[in-house]
Every structure is written in C-alpha cells, then in structure tokens.
Amino acid sequence: MSVAFEKGAHPVALSSDYSAECRGQVPTDATPTLSVAPPVATEPRATYANVVLPGDFPDPTVTKIGDTYWASATSAEWGPVFPLFKSTNLVDWELVSHVFADKPEWAEASFWAPEISHENGKTYICYTARQKGGPLCVAMASAHDPAGPYLDHGPLVGQEQGSIDGFPIRDENGELYLVWKEDGNAYGNPTPLWAQRLNEERTALLGDAPVELFRNDVPWEGNLVEGSAFAQHDGYFYMFYAGNGCCGSGCTYATGVARARQLLGPWEKCPQNPILKKNKVWSCPGHGTVAEYDGRWFLLHHAYHASSHEFVGRQGILSEFSWNAEGWPEFEGNSPQAAPLNNVSRLNLTDTFAGNHLAETWQWPISKKPVVGIGDGQLLLQACPDELGALVAQRTYAATYKATTSFNAAVLPPGTFAGITAVGDPHNALALMASYGKLQLWHVKNGVSQCLTEVVVAPTRSLGLRVEAWGGQRYRFSYSLNGVTWEAMPLDSFAVNGTYLPPWDRGIRVGLLAQGPTDVTVAFDHFTIRNQR
C-alpha cells in the first residue's frame, strides 16, 4: 500500500501488513517511513525546526543502537501499541513497526511511557499498563531486533496506588536497577520515586524493598514528580523528571533535574528548577529522554503547541541543552527552542489503499480491534453493531483541517451505517453516517448518541463525505453526490461545537466507521487529510 504526502514535503512511503482475519496479527516485515523536519544543523543555533514527532506522541523515549537512534512514545488507548521509529540524526524519523499488534494478555488499558534501551544484543521496552482488574504496573518486553517481534515478560511491579514510568539503569557499580514512580497523586498522596534491583534478564525485581530516591516536595512540582530519565556526566547521575499537571487545557507541566554521585542518593535538586517550562509557542514541556548527537546534548520530550493544544495532543520535540559552570544542564531561555512547522500542508495525507497493506499510521481503539483489510484499491472494514461501530483512525497534525472519504452507498443494506468521524475516543465523537438513502449527523458524548440532523439522498455508487475542523473546536460536515460539488449538512448554526472531544490525555483523530451487523463489510475508496495553519 502507498500513502502519498503533498508536494513540498520530504519523500514519504508508508506501508504495513495486516490480515483481513478477525484478531489477525500485524506482520513485522513492513518498512514505512515518516520524515517531517529538516536535519539538525551542523553548527549550533538558537532555534531550529525540530518538531520531530508531530501529532499525538506523548512521553517520547530514545536510545542509540549502533549508528541508529530508536524511539517510541505513549499510545494510551489506541492500538497498535507503542510505535517504533528509527533515525540517523534525531530529526528525520521512519515509522518501522509497533511493539505490540494486540495488547498483552495481562493488560487492559493505559499503555503509557515506554522506555527503550539496548544491552548485550537485546532491545528492551519498559512500559506502563493497567492490569486487568488491578493497578497500573511497570512491565517489560524484549526483542533480538529493535524492530521486533517483542516478547512480553509481564509486570515487574504494581503497587496498590499504581506504579508507572519505569526506567532501567545501572548504578555506579554496574548493578542493574529499575526506577519508577508510585502513582500516589491519583489518591491525593505524594509521589515517591523508587529504585530496586532488577535481574539481568529484566524479568523480576530483586531484594526485599525499594529505596526512595525523592518525592514531590517543592512548590513548582505540584502534586507529582514522574517521567524519570537519566544521563551521566562528570561523575554524576542526572535525573530529568516532570512535575505538576501533565495534560489538557489547564496543564502546568514542566521539567526539572536532580543529581547524585550514587544512584541511590542522596539526590540534590537543581536550584534553577524548573529548567524547562512553557513559552509563547509551547506549553507543558516534559517527560523526555536524553540523547547525544555529534557532541551535542538533547532532550526528546513532549509539549503542546499553542495553536492546537489538546486538540492535536502532546507532540515530540527536541530541546538542546548545555552544561553550565555549576555542572547543571541548561536550556536556552529555560523553554523549548523548537520552531513551529511553517507549512503544515507538508503533513497532508492521501491514502488510495493501493497494494494489499494497511499503513502503520492507522490506529484503532485498543479495546475493540476491527476486522480490516485492503483489496482492489479499497479499505475493507467489517461492520460492528456496538457503539460507534468498527473504527480506524489517523492522528491529526493541525487543529484546522479538512478530511474526506468516499464509498459505494448504494450497496449499504438497511441497518448499516458507514461514514467519517472526528473522534476523541469511542464514547466521544462527531460523525457523518450514511445508510441506504439517507445521511445522519451523529453527536456522541459520554456514550450517549444523538442524531443532530438528517437528509434524504439518492443512493449513489460514489458518495463523498467530508469533515472540516477549525481550531479543533468547530466542525462542519458535508457530502457530495458527484465528487465535485459539496452540500453542507443543514444545521441551525454554521458549525458543530467539538470542544468536548479530546480526552484528558489524548488528541483528536479523524477516521472511518462501519456500524451494523458483522456480516457486512464497507469498502472505502480513499481517505485524505488537508491541514491548514
């Protein structure tokens, strides 16, 4: 399958494998690419266009394996779980595969904060997920190839209040430890950061009890510290960490740093904390991992862009730092240096479903994997009778965009709907849905569906559907019976309010739906996204 980006962008060819069988596995031999920003300059400069993971990629992690950097990020409630990127320069990233095509058997939700590392020929993914019927846990997976396939080893620790944000690291004597956060803020309690010995196979903790490194105890940190990531410099362990409120329109996230001569402490927090905080372009920078490139030091972290904020989500950006005279890391202006993408049309997407592979960039709710395939230049989506139905979606890269699709509405049987949606999660969406001879605009909020308006249309073999978004807040839905002229769905107001759509920790997706009996398959002809500043 090929997915073409607009002229003016870097060359892109996205591909993946996916069987049309129910609960099929995603093969691992696909090699999709994603290149979205110019390479790092060879000479230092104050600002540079380095939004390296545009779209909803929170909690990014990076490590260097040989001459190649590998990265991943939180996937939350979307599958497949944990994207895997590779790069030679920290800026131009190729989407290679995912850690898990399906969620591990023991886990049900909250696939957060992967940390990628490599040692003795094996690649490890330390990650967070919620145990079925239990707490948030830190778990481990491993692979002989960083692209996978990965073997899941299950949870390492799951305290009663929850355990998240695990990071494996060796101490000053070469002993392997796991550092993690106890999720006390979820219960109105402090959030200690713990360390405990980890076996060499990275499958179990050793010893009787963890050691507390430090906790949230200064005002800027608010009700939490989390997202530990380590670097070693001039005889110190440096821990970069995030504090305060991570997400949403009222977020207060920022980045601090602490240091210690020995991993188990004592730890000293930097007097200048937070060392990375918001500016006019980026807000709530935090939860990143340190990487070196050509003698320069970077933190790959997430932040909200001022013009799109929670509607796009937390995007992966690079911020360069240096070491000051007191031995502390220092960011210029104590804020992200990334310049916004001046031309968001470079991230326009056209998918004509050529070949027989579904692109790795497509996602689905992790709790309800759809039956989907590619054939004869169409995306084949098996209908589902539950809630919105079967859903596949793409991340958005800007808060103002236009997305379109088309399909043969003349063959839709009664009781089957197919359409296009702007979706926060399966319980919160706006969707234009077609059935035989009619169109309905659905408003879904907290799982309650309402038909806002309906029009009668003659069944057509090529029905076009379109959603337009302005600033992530206002939406207009239109249809075309001839592929040329468009009619807006009739409403009392110009556009539908979609401010309720994004969940607390995720951006909005746009996607395709098939709602109805499972013996019906909807064949979509194409899907496009056109972004605007």
C-alpha positions, 0 to 999 in steps of 0.5 A: 500500500502507498500513502502519498504526502503533498508536494513540498514535503520530504519523500514519504512511503508508508506501508504495513501488513495486516490480515483481513482475519478477525484478531489477525496479527500485524506482520513485522516485515513492513518498512514505512517511513515518516520524515517531517523536519529538516536535519539538525544543523551542523553548527549550533543555533538558537532555534531550529525546526525540530518538531520531530514527532508531530501529532499525538506522541506523548512521553517520547523515549530514545536510545542509540543502537549502533549508528541508529537512534530508536524511539517510541512514545505513549499510545494510551488507548489506541492500538497498535501499541507503542510505535517504533521509529528509527533515525540517523540524526534525531530529526528525520524519523521512519515509522518501522513497526509497533511493539505490540499488534494486540495488547498483552494478555495481562493488560487492559488499558493505559499503555503509557511511557515506554522506555527503550534501551539496548544491552548485550544484543537485546532491545528492551521496552519498559512500559506502563499498563493497567492490569486487568482488574488491578493497578497500573504496573511497570512491565517489560518486553524484549526483542533480538531486533529493535524492530521486533517481534517483542516478547512480553515478560509481564509486570515487574511491579504494581503497587496498590496506588499504581506504579508507572514510568519505569526506567532501567539503569545501572548504578555506579557499580554496574548493578542493574536497577529499575526506577519508577514512580508510585502513582500516589497523586491519583489518591491525593498522596505524594509521589515517591520515586523508587529504585530496586534491583532488577535481574539481568534478564529484566524479568523480576525485581530483586531484594526485599524493598525499594529505596526512595530516591525523592518525592514531590516536595517543592512548590513548582512540582505540584502534586507529582514528580514522574517521567524519570530519565537519566544521563551521566556526566562528570561523575554524576547521575542526572535525573530529568523528571516532570512535575505538576499537571501533565495534560489538557487545557489547564496543564502546568507541566514542566521539567526539572533535574536532580543529581547524585554521585550514587544512584541511590542518593542522596539526590540534590535538586537543581536550584534553577528548577524548573529548567524547562517550562512553557513559552509563547509557542509551547506549553507543558514541556516534559517527560523526555529522554536524553540523547547525544548527537555529534557532541551535542546534548538533547532532550526528546520530550513532549509539549503542546503547541499553542495553536492546537493544544489538546486538540492535536495532543502532546507532540515530540520535540527536541530541546538542546541543552548545555552544561553550565559552570555549576555542572547543571544542564541548561536550556536556552531561555529555560523553554523549548527552542523548537520552531513551529512547522511553517507549512503544515500542508507538508503533513497532508495525507492521501491514502488510495489503499493501493497494494494489499497493506494497511499503513502503520499510521492507522490506529484503532481503539485498543479495546475493540480491534476491527476486522480490516483489510485492503483489496482492489484499491479499497479499505475493507472494514467489517461492520460492528453493531456496538457503539460507534461501530468498527473504527480506524483512525489517523492522528491529526497534525493541525487543529484546522483541517479538512478530511474526506472519504468516499464509498459505494452507498448504494450497496449499504443494506438497511441497518448499516451505517458507514461514514467519517468521524472526528473522534476523541475516543469511542464514547466521544465523537462527531460523525457523518453516517450514511445508510441506504438513502439517507445521511445522519449527523451523529453527536456522541458524548459520554456514550450517549448518541444523538442524531443532530440532523438528517437528509434524504439522498439518492443512493449513489455508487460514489458518495463523498463525505467530508469533515472540516475542523477549525481550531479543533473546536468547530466542525462542519460536515458535508457530502457530495453526490458527484465528487465535485460539488459539496452540500453542507449538512443543514444545521441551525448554526454554521458549525458543530461545537467539538470542544468536548472531544479530546480526552484528558490525555489524548488528541483528536483523530479523524477516521472511518466507521462501519456500524451494523451487523458483522456480516457486512463489510464497507469498502472505502475508496480513499481517505485524505487529510488537508491541514491548514495553519 
